[in-house]
Amino acid sequence: MKLKLILAAVLAATAVAAQAQTAPVKIKVAHFLPSISNLQRDVLEPWCETLREESSGGLQCELYPAMAIGGTPPNLISHVRDGIADVVWTSPSYTPNLFPAMEAIELPFVVPADGLGGSRAMWAYYEQHARKDFERYKVLALHSGSGQNLNAVKAPVQTLADMKGMKLRSPSRVSSRLLSALGAAPVNMPASAITESVSRGVADGALAPWELVTAIKLDEIARFHTEPPAGKPAYFAVSMALLMNKKKYEGLPAELKAVIDRNSGLPLVEKFGASWDRATEASRKRAAALGNTLVVQKLEDYEAMRKAAESVEAEWIEEVKAKGLDGAALIAAAREISNKHLTRAN
């Protein structure tokens, strides 16, 4: 009888262990945009579904949009590092000094304005020059948030003179330096605060990409949108990263790691880029339907802004020198990579 009880206990324990091994792994995915955003509907939800299907239910996402996981957008980097979230989508530029090498490709007038070309350029630059910045994370994708345009409330921005004294939302310290160099007054704020701030007059407009303009309904307040000439680099673009907690990834069984690996890297980067381009086109159409004014800047005015922004590069080169980085070499590399994808994108 004793032997039977022991055998029964062993069998029960084995069954529990087997069940635990086959229990789905929950992946907490956090970001700062609304659940109706292009990001969630067009990229994250299909990505999560692919993970679930290819793992036969072994990987299951739990989505936390609009900072439902707690904190503010700049906290997402520490959330994923510390395991509060398993995966986050955020911008490295929201946490200054943590990703210094990556900043080179975020400098003004460097990266292609479109989502696909810009994303390919950013991924190539990361792989060649910025891996060390992200050693504490499992990098699933790193893409461009598309070129940031000049979105204004009262009148279109066409020349340097139009910029003078304008209070414009800035997403990062690099973009703040750009706006200052162009004569504007940068107002730093996260994406979630833009629409309310502009509606209250805290800012006269915003530096923001088309995808975001629609997501936060900025086009209902800021009705003038200025873009660079076709085929020219963006005024500015932020890098966006899909990062995974390294310990969470390393603790997965080999077969689940393989599913994640198959669905990350350049293929995922290109999905982000293509999605952003579709969103850009839809946003342009929506702005036109609202009766907004869309301006493609004249080449001479664009080049005048580009010239005025040269001081931003010089300042950045001196700043990163103290971190042991050759800023001039990194900028040259970023431009070389971007120019290849600029040609391809146009």
Buried (B, 14 or more C-beta within 10 A) or exposed (E): EEEEEEEEEEEEEEEEEEEEEEEEBEBBBBBBBBBEBBBBEBBBBEBBEBBBEBBEEBBBBBBBBBBEBEBEBBBBBBBBBEEBBBBBBBBBBBBEEBBBBBBBBBBBBBBBBBBBBBBBBBBBBBBEBBEEBBEEBBBBBBBBBBBBBBBBBEEBBBBBEBBEEBBBBBBBBBBBBBBBBBBBBBBEBBBBBBBEBBBEEBBBBBBBBBBBBBBBEBBBBBBBBBBBBEEBBBBBBBBBBBBBBBEBBEEBEEEBBEBBEEBBBBEBBBBBBBBBBBBBEBBBEBBEEEEBEBBBBEEEBBBBBBEBBEEBBEBBBEBBEEEEBBBBEBBEBBBEBBBBBBEEBE
